[in-house]
Amino acid sequence: MLSFLGIYLLGRHTAVYSGSIIDVFDRVGVSEEAVRSTLTRMAGRGLLERHRDGRRVYFGLTQRATDVLSDGERRIWQTGAVNRDWDGNWTLVAFSMPEGRRADRHDLRSQLIWAGFGMLQNGLWIAPGIKDAAAIVEHLDLAGNVTVFTAQHAKPTESADLVHKAFDTDAIAARYQDFLARWDTKDPLPAARDDLARQLMLHTDWLNLVRQDPHLPAEHLSHDWPAIRAEETFTALAEHYEEPALRIAREVIDEIPVPR
């Protein structure tokens, strides 16, 4: 759903008919019930807003959804698969919460992972570079439970050790290898209904990768780090599917303008 919204709603100031979304998702094997449930859930969480035109219900983006999707767009098209400009700094987040705040702890960990942090040891998370951890803490209202600071490593600690202690580089590499096995072929997803389906699946697979990639310093990764070839594959296929997918989407999607 995030892939679809990012491609076809972000920046357009339109709302899409729920039936159109159901038609699109049928192409990738998602049931009408699942689509309706997802739309309802996202509206309840303040990510989508309903608009009515006669008896039809259309869904448009809220500002919160726009912010989320814009961040995803930046990660996909601007950040790059490898961090070649790391300045040697680390952002560290330490926190401690009572057992009764388990949900808050889960939310904080999820946000830290999305922001590129890895757990160095219990209650201490790190990320390469200077990160805006304050925004995460303020959003979750946890300023009183969190300590944030930036630092550089000092002997006997090495930055390479921090990378491999806090981040499962083998698992990250394996995810990129799985992506390449699925997409770096002569005929990706031959059973897919059309190029709109392939576009959505491609963007979804890649978004799942970049959501989990902490963007580690290139100097501490192997010379054949698979993220590089995976990014090249994604970029080429995204360009290949763009026009034919857009032609299909124009036929399928019913949309209305919404106020800016």
N, C-alpha and C positions, 0 to 999 in steps of 0.2 A: 504494500500500500504506500509506503514512504517513497519507493521508486516511482510509482505511478504519479503521485502527487508532485514529486519533485520535477518530473519531466513535463507534465501536462497542466499543472496549475501554478507552480511557483512563478511569481512575477507577472502573471497574466490578469489578475483581478477579475476572475470569472469563477463561477460555481458550476459543478458538473452534476447532471441528473443521476440519481442513484441507479436507475435502470441501465444507464450507459456504463457505469462502473461495474455492475454485475456482468454485462456483456463482455467487457474487457477481461475481467478476471476468469470468466468461463474459458477463455483461451489458454489459461495456464492451470486449469483444473481446480479452481477454487469455487466452492459451491455458493449459491445465492445466500443461503443461511449464514455461511461464514462471513461473506462480504457485509451483509446487513448488520451482523453482530459487531464486526470491526468498526463500521461507520458509527454505530450507536455508541460504542465504547470510546472512540476518539472524540466524538462530540461531547460526551460526558466528561472527558478529561480536558476540555477546552482547546482541542487541536482543530476541530472542525466546527463550522456553524451552518445551520440549516437555513435555506432560502426556499420560499414557495413561489411557484408560478402556476396558477391554476391548481390542479390536483397533484402536480408533480413536486417532489422534494429534491432540491439541489444542495450539494455540499460545497462550501468554500473554505478557504484557509483562514484561520485566526492569526493574529500577530505571533502568538506562541508557536504555531506550526510553521509560519514563515521563518522565524528565527531558527528553529530546528532544521528545517530543510535547507536554509541558506548555509548553515554550518556544514551539513552533509555535502552540499554542492562544492563548498570550498575545499573540503577534504578530498573529494573525488577529482576535481579539476585543477587545483592549485597547489596543494600540499606536496604531492609527489610520493612515490613509493619508498624513497630512501631519504634520510636526513643528511644532506651533504654540507649543511651550514652550521652544525652544532658548535657552540662557543665554549664548551667545557663546563657550563653551569648545569646544576640540577635544581629542580624544585622539590621540596620535601613537605609532606603533609603528615602530621602525627595527630592521632585522635584516640580518645577513650570515651566510651559510652556505657552506661549501665545496661544490664541484661534486659531490662524492661523497654529499652529503646532499640530493640532488634531491627525493627522496620527502618528506622532512621539510619542505622548502621548499614543495612543492605542498600538503601538508596544512595548513601554516600559512596560506598564501594562501586556501585554501578556507574555513578557519575565520574568517579576517578578513572575507572577503566576507559570510559568513553573519551576522557581528556588525555589519555596516554600514560597513565600512571600504572606502576606495578608494585606489588607488595614486597618490600625488602625484608621486613620482619613484622611480627604481629603488631598492628597499630601504627606502622611506619611505611608510607608509600612514597615512591619517587618517580620523577619523570625527567627526561632530558630536556634542557632548555628552561626558559622562564615561562611558566604557565600562570594563567589567571585563576588560581585556585580560590581567590576571594569570591569570585562570581559563583562558584559551585557552593561554597559554604553559605553565602548569603541567601542563595536561592532555596537552600534546604533549611535555613534558619538554625545553623549549627555553629555559629561563630564562637560560642562559649565552650565548645567541646573540641575545637580543632586548633592546632598550631601550624602555621605555614612559614617556611623560610627557604631561602636559596643558598646554595653552597657549592663548593668544588671539592673533589676528593682530595685526600691527603694520605701520604704513606702511613701504613703499608697497604692501604686500600687502593685498588686500581679501578679506573672507570670500566674497563672490560669486565672486571669481576662484578661490579654493580649491575651491568647489563644482564649478565647470565644468572645472577642470583635473583633479581627482581622480575625477570621476564623469561618465559619459556620460549626461547628462540627456536628450538626444534619444532614446537607446536605451531608457531607462527609460520615457519618455512613450510611445514606440511600443509597448512591451509592454502598457501599459494600454489604448492604443487598440485593439490586437488583441483584448484581453479584451472590451472593449465591443462590438466588431464581432461577436464570437461569442455574447455573452450578453445585450446590451441590445437585444433584438429581441422581437417579439410572441410568437414561438414558438421558444425556444432549443432546439437539438439535436432537431429533429423526428424524426430517425431513431433516437433512443435508445430502448432497449427499454422503460424505465419510469422513474419518478421516483427510484428508487434509483440507477440508472445516471447520471441527470442530477445527482443530489446528489454522487456521487463525482467526476464530471468537473468540476463546478463548484468543489468544494473543492480538487481537485488543481490546477486552473488558478490559483485564487487563492493557494494555498500557494506555487506556483512564483513568483508575482509577489512576494509579501511576502518570500520567501527572497532575492530579488535586489534588493529595494528598500532603500537605505541610510537611508531615513527622513530626507530632507534638510530643512533649515529652510524653512518656508513662505515666509519673506521673500525668499528667493533663487530662488523658483520662479514661473512665470507664473501670472497670476490664474485662468486656466482650466486649471490642472494636471489632467490627466485622471484621476489617481488618486482624486480626490474623487468624481467621478461613478461610477467603477468600484467604489469601496467601497460606495456606496449601492446599486448594482446587485447586488453580491454579497450584501449583508445582506438585501435584499428577497427574492432568490431562495432563499437558504439557509433563510429562514423559510418560504417557500412550499413547499419540497420536504421539510421536516423530518418532518411527520406522515405523509404518504403513503410516504416512504422508510422510515420506522420500521416501518410496518405490513408492508411487504414484507420487511424485514430479519427481523422476528419469525418470519415463515413460513419463511425460508431458513436462518437461522443457528442452528446447534446449538452450545450453549455449556455449560460446566460451571464451577462455582465453584472458585476456587483460593485457597490460604491468603494472607492479607494480609501 
